[in-house]
Amino acid sequence: MTEYQFDFQRKRAEQEHAQQEHSQQAGARDDVAATRAMSPIDDELNGVWQTRPMPTERVLPDQPTVPIVHDFAQTQSMPAIAGQEPQRPQARLEEPTQVLFPQPATANEVSTGGDDDEATQVMPSAGPQASPSAEVTQVMPATAQTRPGPAEEATQILPTQSAADAAYAAMPTRPIARPIAQSPAAGRTRPMPQRPQYAPQPAPQQPQSSAVAQPFPNAMNTGDESMPPSSASAAAPARPRRRNWFLRGGKHGFLSFWLWLVTFALMALMSIRFIPGLDMDGRALPELIAFLPVAGVISAGIAVLAFWWRRWLLTAVSVACVVLQFSWHMGYFIPAAQLSSEARAAVAAEPVATDDAYARIMTLNAREGKADAASIVQLVTDEHVEVLALQEVNDDLLQRLSDAGIAKVLPHRVVGESGNSDNGGVNVLYTKASMSRPSSNLLRIETSAMSAGTVTMGGHQVRFVSAHPNSPTRGKQGLWGAGLGTIGDLKDYDWTYVIMGDFNSTWDHPRFRELLGDRFVDASEQAGRGYHFTYPSNVEVHGVTVPSVIEIDHIIHDKGVTMGDLTTVTVPGSDHKALLATMQVD
């Protein structure tokens, strides 16, 4: 085969292939068009393919809405007048005639046709949305019989209808143009049914008194306008039910885990408070117990976070811890006794009277004599202090105090004995009024000796004591407990005592509460003015001042004395704050 012949056959094959593809595409387009069109049926009489219409409705004057169903299997034609025998159409149908919305006419109006011997009858359209001008003109064949008058009702024989057709008949429709199939041989016309097409429009507002029943009262609104929604489905959709905030699940599980750990540690610390003697075992336990008031604040914070994060069990446990700690420290917030207005006026008067039953008192740990003497004298002068108790005092501080003029405001003093067991220095007691029965070593104790003196106040003898037991450092827990026990022995003496100093213990230590017994009370715990933290003071870490979080400086007294107006003041050079109070002898 030559190259020319090969090239000719190749081009011919390509042309045939292109024609074949073009034929397939044309056939596919015809199939699509045929599919989109309504399904055809074979007319039994003439074999002509016609488009199969869907039944529509036809409304007669003063008659209920009913559909016209055409049974093409029987090809029955609708008679024009009741009683006339139906006639079968000829084998061939002419082109349908379509009449679109003629001029409005009155109901039951009949006009005589022309040469075609046809009558035109005007019938109003059905449906609640039909207007007076929206009428359908339908060509009906004329007969020899007399047409009914305006007062008479036209009788129409309709074919049998099914349930589905009845459902379509009950729905509101809009008038549409329908083609009219003519049968010239029979001399009359037959309407060609067509599938109804409804334009999108809002549902009409039906009055409550309307007797028209909805065709599908329980139908859901699916978007098909042939099925109007019922009143229930037309209502606004129900809002999704939101879960209650209190019943929703918790959040922040990882953080809650750590809050549980802290809560367990606080509960273990709170349990130590009930075990007598356990605060003397090891160094850590006495120091940890001193932080119980801070633990109450932490428990309150945990309770707030747990409630906010919906951790209900943790919230309940934290609240229980807060309630329990509040019951322990209730006296810090609810005062047991109140000072009289006379006491407040007496301590504020100038000059200060020394023969009344009121006095302003003060205690301060001088931090091994490093406290600023001038600040101490100035504070005593400003606060009208009549009794001053100092701890950890050395000779240098005593000299500086004398130089600052302490003798002008507090001329009387008692200095404790110095010994090998001094706890950072000696204890000193200053008074404005003269003292009787002074003592530089009130009781033998394995710590700094207690200095004491008796002052007459309002005719009562009050015994003032400056005390400073050992701190519970490593190896000295026994001396700390013994010192508190020795101070507690003063309960056996018949005096009205006011004991001031650095006790190195808090209200929560079992040893301190044992010291108080049923005779002595702590002034801060009875005043109802909150906590009076005195340690640490003047301490900075990386330039940040550490707040005072422990209350180890106390004023304890007999129940015959009332204390109030407690306050703390920072003194330069000391690691403790000064604690001041106003006393009243009852």
Secondary structure, 3 states (H helix, E strand, C coil): CCHHHHHHHHHHHHHHHHHHHHHHHHHHHHHHHHHHCCCEEECCCCCCEEECCCCCEECCCCCCCEECCCCCCCCCCCCCCCCCCCCCCCCCCCCCEECCCCCCCCCCCEEECCCCCEEEEEEECCCCCCCCCCEEEEEEECCCCCCCCCCCCCCCCCCCCCHHHHHHHCCCCCCCCCEEEEECCCCEEEECCCCCCCCCCCCCCCCCCCCCCCCCCCCCCCCCCCCCCCHHHHCCCCCCCCCCHHHCCCCCHHHHHHHHHHHHHHHHHHHHCCCCCHHHCCCHHHHHHCCHHHHHHHHHHHHHHHHHCCCHHHHHHHHHHHHHHHHHCHHHCCCCCCCCHHHHHHHHCCCCCCCCCEEEEEEEECCCCCCCHHHHHHHHHHHCEEEEEEEEECHHHHHHHHHHCHHHHCCEEEECCCCCCCCCCEEEEEECCCCEEEECCCCCCCCCCCEEEEEEECCEEEEEEEECCCCCCCCCHHHHHHHHHHHHHHHHCCCEEEEEEECCCCCCCHHHHHHHCCCEEEHHHHHCCCCCCCECCCCEECCEECCCCECCEEEEEECCEEEEEEEEEECCCCCCEEEEEEEEEC
